[in-house]
Amino acid sequence: MTLHAYRWPGALLLLVTALLGQGCANHSPAPVDAIAQAAAHPQRTAAFVARDSWRNPVETLAFFEVEPDMSVVEIWPGAGWYTEILAPLLREQGQLYAAHFDPASPVPFFQRSLNAFQNKLAAAPDIYDRTTLTAFNPPTATAIAPDGSADRVLTFRNVHNWAKSGHADAAFDAFFVALKPGGILGVVEHRAPAERSLAEQIASGYMTEEYVIALAERAGFQLLERAEINANPQDSADHPAGVWSLPPTLRGADGPDRARYQAIGESDRMTLKFIKPL
């Protein structure tokens, strides 16, 4: 089953709710109202909220069937865009593991990002006091949650980084270990045309669906569904600085190019749902 995304939030929510209401085997429909309430949390960063029309968090988390009483691992949360939604959603009944960069990493960017994220959690204990911070740096640091404990593992726009480092297989193996049998892996990633070589994918930041599906299947996952929730037909996936030409990075986008890239919006993205077999 494929979901088709339209830029009409109300209609899209109704479409997602109706389709999810059909259910997957052994899963109940996702509580869209609870996810929408978390996405409307007043302490969300205004600049993050401004990206909702491109990142579709309510529809995406509903498609991944995230429920408030689940154990969820968010992989490499960065500045906490999705954390700001997942933490209040899971705080009372569930558990959020934020698998961030390894504090032992020598990479300055990783250190700065992790420190900023730690400060973010400490500044709002009423939201993040029950969020558990773990380290993820495949293939060495992969204990993202207790083995076989997670209902969901979610990763947003990260696969190209592991492909570049040569550790994509180790990353997906770690996801498989952390999930319960029957647990779901949700992947959102920049989408490349099917014919693009792996070297071109890594250089551009856009990965093919075939590559991501093969990674998941090698780790033991089965593909459940693909969705077009985060599709952007205006994106050609062919830009001088790759995906980083587009918002929010806009690398090298000066003068009229800046307006052109802003008009395209964020990247075209695949949204894939995998299951760890029972």
C-alpha angles and dihedrals in degrees: 000000000000124000117214117214123217128183091246106101097195095047091044093053091051090049093049092045092050094048094045088048087070085063134204121259111290093000130105122218115281115255099246092180092058092048091047090051091052091048088054093053108141094227095062113121111260093226089054093050088053088064095055094097089061100036099040096204098179094050093042096051090044090053089052087051095234111178130191095246096053134107105239131184118204110199119220097344093189109191091356103261094151093027089069088062101034096049097060091038093056102028101097103037108010143043130249121202113193105202099198133166119308111265087216092059115120091210108112093210091054091050094049093046093048093047091050090049092049090051089050092055093046093050094060110036091161087069106026105030091105096043112111115215116214133171127247123187111139131246096016106034109039105136093114094154136346110298113272094003106106125093092193137019113193130190126180122197096333108109094089090060093056091044089054093049092046093240103104094115091051090051094054091044088057091051090052092051093050096050127085117238103276091026121136132237113205118199129187114180141159107269125229127194111271095248097057116118121238091249090054091047092054093046093049099038090233116118128195120244088233091059094049093045091050090052091052094045092050088055090053102263126135121217111244104176146343121217135195093210092119098035120131113190090187090069114089092188086227113107134139093249095032118232089342090072087073130071136318093028100033091185111193091355104140132157116348091354090066093058091045093053092044089053090053090052126198123345129288105260139195118224112202131180120201132180131213102228119246 
